[in-house]
Amino acid sequence: MNCSNTAIQTYKSCRRMYELRYIYGVTPVQKAEALEVGTSYHNKIEHLLHGEPFEHDDPKTTAMAKAFQKYILPKLNPVAVEEWFNFHTQMGDNIVGRVDALNKDGALIEHKTTSGEINEEYWYMRSMDEQLMTYMLAYDTNKAYYTVCRKPTIRQKQKETDEEFAARCEAWYDEDTDSKIAMAVIEIPWKQLREFREMLAMTVDEMDGCKLFYRNTSYCNHWGRMCEYAPICQHYDPDETYIGFERRE
């Protein structure tokens, strides 16, 4: 079986969502705003790591990328950017993915955005990040430079231009900087990675043979908003077409 880390996490979160997205191939046409911000930010960071200029197309993500360039980039030494990998589990399944970057010392480089606080709890949860552990296993390392940028909480004023708002967002990062953009070196014990590798192999094998895609109703409002599949979750018919959704063959 070939699958991605995103597919694995979707399966573990809600099998019904997994069925709709990966079995039927159904995806929402409109992305959530949080995903759009994350994608835009990552694209800009990719250009920066390649030593290229990035497009100043959005005030918030432009300010976020400039903060990364100022406060994080000098601490890194990337040698590969947006690199694809194939990782084989102990049961012969294949996990495909793409790491944000690799550092010169062999450690991973991962970038995230957040709307919440960057605090001790945030970093504690990163030590159990299954995506990060999957990438570590793929590259045979237990070390990662994990960067996180908080999205600006200020709003654009009524008569403020995009350029003026972007400048104000940039200045926002210059105050209490460590609480808004930061990097931590995360090292996960090899014992924990070996245990996770066994669990990962069993999970993917279970996915391959799954026949019951039940709903996890506790996940319906997990991100503080209704699941994007809520409009079709209970009555989806593969022979029907639904407004707001598209299906890949």
Secondary structure, DSSP 8 states (H G I E B T S, - for coil): -EEEHHHHHHHHH-HHHHIIIIIS-EEESS--HHHHHHHHHHHHHHHHHTT-------HHHHHHHHHHHHHTGGG--EEEEEEEEEEE-TTS-EEEEEEEEEETTS-EEEEEEESS--SHHHHHHHTT-HHHHHHHHHHT-SEEEEEEEE-------TT--HHHHHHHHHHHHTSSGGGTEEEEEEE--HHHHHHHHHHHHHHHHHHHH-------GGGTTTTSS--TTHHHHTT--TTS--TTEEE--
